[in-house]
Amino acid sequence: MMHLRQILTVALVLAVTVSARAQNPLGSGKLQNGLAIDVMDLKLTSDSYMKVSFRIRNPTQQRISYDINGFSFPNAMYYVEEGGKFKFTVVKDTQGEFFWGRVNKRLNLGAGETFETWAKFGQPHKGIKHITFYFQDSEPIEDIPVPSPVKAGGEDSKPAAPAIKALGTGKLQNGLVIDVLELKPTSDGFLKVSFQIRNPGTDTVKYGINGFSFPNSMYYVEEGGKFKFTIVKDERGEFLWGRINKTVNLGPAETLESWAKFGQPHKGIKRLTFYFQESEPIEDIAVPGADK
């Protein structure tokens, strides 16, 4: 369990898709080598952040490479409120690391291919209606409208309904999704979280799970954004989770289920947001018994 620094923030975790979404972007800017960057969606969340979905897109007919540097890319990303008075920059956690997906790789995007990601920033000041985004190697993306606040657990905060019953769902890479299935307080003083990786598509998808980096990147944040809970470890220093370390091939509608144990949230907390490696955040998961 760790205190999150109360500063202007952004968090990133990345996911790939090979076709452009039908959704129209809120704004677009030119990137280098003919690429474009699109701001797709803004959402105010119960952890006091603003979730920003965006993508890098190749609108040309040529394959284009683009390097994402794990330090300079998040360090150069920010937004400015209308009027130019306030600039919101990247958050760091209590360990001094950028609060994002820690991507450090080269993209190779073919014609029409995209690389989708999300980010969390501090919320704009009350009354601000438009903001301008700045990304590395990109022209500014002007006058993006600020969304209205939503209540935790309200209709606007619910993800699209998955094919199965889940508490919440987030996009993973290559068209896969990850579902939070159940939260259960246990007699050993922990919170057991059951989840699954699922293939909602029509093609078989290969996905590699690293037995160290996957659980090391998994955590939840309480509503309000003050506390971050990572997976607990046993007396030997090993993560208490399903201990998966393999590459899986998921056919259409196939799933891989697993679990992990975390510290229990503080008394009075009603909503949690979950973060998994290479997934968008899964917002506003209800704490068992909190609404009773």
N, C-alpha and C positions, 0 to 999 in steps of 0.2 A: 504494500500500500504506500502510495507516494503522493505528496502535495504537488499539484500542478501550479506553475508560476502564473500569477494573475497579471498577464500582460497581453498586448494585442497579439492575436494568434493565427496560426495556420497549421493544419495537419494534412498530411498527404498519404494516401495509399493508392497504388496504381493497378489498373486492369486493362486488358487488351481486347479489342474487338476488330473484326476484319471488314466490317461494313458500317457505313454511316447510319446514324439513327435518323428516324423520320422526324424527330422533334427538331423544330427550328431553334437555332441558337439565339440567346439574348444579345449577343454581340460577337464580332469576329475581328481578328487582327492578323496582319501578315507576319509570318515567321520567316526564318531564313530559307534559302534554296527553293522557294516556291511553296513551302508548307504554310498552313494557316493554323491559328489557335482559336477555338470557339469557347465562349462561356455559355454553358448549356442551362444551368439552373442555380438559383440561390434559395436557401431555406434556413430560417432561423430555428435553432434547435433548443431542446430543454437543458442542454449542458452549457448554455450561455454563449454558444458560438454561432457562426453562420457557415453552413455547409455550402460549398461552391463546387459544382460539377463542371468540368471542362475537358476538352479533348484537343489533341494535336492531330491535324488532318492533312492528307495529301490530295489536293484537288487536281493534280497534274496527271499526265499519262506515263510518267517516268517513276522508277523506284528511287526514293530519296532516303539518305541516311541522316540521322540527327542524334547527337550525343547529349544525354542528360547527365550532368555532373552532380553527384549526390550532395555537394556542398553549395556550389554556386547557383544551381537552379532554384532551390527554396530560398536562398539568401537574397535573390534578386526579385522575388515575387512579393507584390503588395498591392493594396488598393488605396485610393484617396477619395475622401468624401467631397461632394459638391462644395464649391467655395475654396477648396484647396487647403483647408486649415489642419486637417488631421490625416495622417498616413498610418495605415495598419500593416505591420510587417509580420514576419514569420515567428511563430512561437518556439520556444525551447522548453523541454521538460526540466526537472530538477537535476538531471545529469548533464545538462547543457547540450542535449541533442535536439535537432530539429524534429518537431512533432509531425512527422509525415511518413511515407512508406519506405524511406531510405533506399530509393532507386538510384542506381549508378550504372548506366548501361547505354548501349547504342541501339537506337530504333532503326529499323529498315522497313519503311512503309511503301508498299506498292500503290498503284493507282487506286484511289478511292478508299484506301485503308486508313484507319484511325487508331489512336492510342488514347484511351479514356482514363481520366483520373478525377479525384475529388480533393477538396481542400477545406479546412476550417479556419476561419478568421474570427477575430473579435467582432462583435456585432456593431454596426454603425450607431452613432448617437441618435437619440430620439428626434424625429422630425426630418431626418435626412432621407431624400427620395431617390437620389441617383449617386452612383459611385463609378470611378474609373479604375480599371485593372491594368497592371503593368507586369509583364512576364519577360524573362530573359530572352533576348534576341527577337523581341516582338515590338511592333508599334503599340501604343496604348489602345485599350478597348474602352471606348467612351460611353458615358451616360447609361450604365446598366441600372435598371430599376431595382430598388430595394423591396423585398417582399414584406408583407404584413406579418406581425407576430402570430404564432399559433400556439394553442394550448397543448401541453404534453398529453399525448394519448388522444388528441382530437382527430377528426377525419383527415385534416391536411397533413398530419404527421404519420399517418399509416402508410407503409409501403404497399406496392401493388400486391394483390393477393396471390400467393404462390399456389402451385398445383396441390400441395399438401398443407395440412394445418401446421402453422408455425407461428411463433411469437413475433418473428421479424425476419426479414430476408435482405441480403445484400448481394450485389454483383461481384463475382470473382473474375478471374481471367479466362479468356478463350470461350466465353459464353456460359461458363459454369456459374452457379449461385451457391451461397452458403446460408443455411437456415438455422436460426436459434430455435430449438424445439421445446426446451423445458428448463426452468430454473427451480432448484430444490434445496432449501437449507438442510444441512445434514447434522447428525448428532456429534460429529467431530468438530463442529464450529465453523464449517466451511459452507460455500455455496456451490453446489454441483450444477454445471451447465452442460446440457446435452445439445449437440449440434450435428448438422450433416452437410456434406458437400453433395450437390445435386446437378445433374445434367438435364436441363429442360429442353435441349435442342434435339435435332434429328440426326446428328453425326456423333460418332465416338470421339471423346476428347481425352487426351493424355494430360495428367496433372501430377507434378512431383511434390511430395511432402517431405521436407527436411526435418528430421527428428529433433533438431536443436532450434533452428531459426523459426519454425512455425509456432511452437509454444512460446518461444521467447518474444514473439511479436504479438501475442494475444493478450488482451486486457479489456477492462471495462472502466468507464468513467461515470461517476454519479451525476445526477442532474445538478446544475449549477457549476459543474466543471472543476470543483475544488479537489476531488480525490480520485486517484487512479489506482486500480487494483490489478495486479499481475497474477499469473498462476502461482499458486503456492508450491513449495518444494518439501520433500520428505527429509528425514534426518540424514540421508546420504547426499542431499543436494540435488535430487532428481525431481523434475516437474511431475506433479500429480495430474496426469492426463492419460489419454489412450495409448501414448507411446507408439505412434505411427511413424515409420521412416521408410517410405517406398514411393514408387511411381505407380499410379493407378490409371486404368483405362475405363472410363465411364461411358457406357452406351446410352442411348436415349432413355430417359426416365430412371436411369440407375443412380444409386446413392451410396455414399460412404458415411457411416455414422461414427461419432466419437464423443468424447466428454472431456471436461477439465474442471478442476476445483480452484476456486478463488476464495479470498476472504469475504465474509458477509458484509453487505453495505451497512452504513450507519443507520441508526434508528430514525425513522421518519422519512427516509428516502423512498420515493415511489417509482422513479424511472431511472434506467441505466442505458448507456450507449455502449455497444460492443464493437471492438476493433479486432479484425483478423488479418493475417498477412495477405497482401494483394487483393483486399476486398474494400469496398466502400463501407463506411460505418453503418451499423445497424442500430437505428435510433429508437429511443423511447420504449425500451422493453420494461414491462411492468414487474416490479418486485413482488414475489408471492406474499399475499396477505397484507400488503401495504395499504390497499384501499378499503380494508374491512374496518 
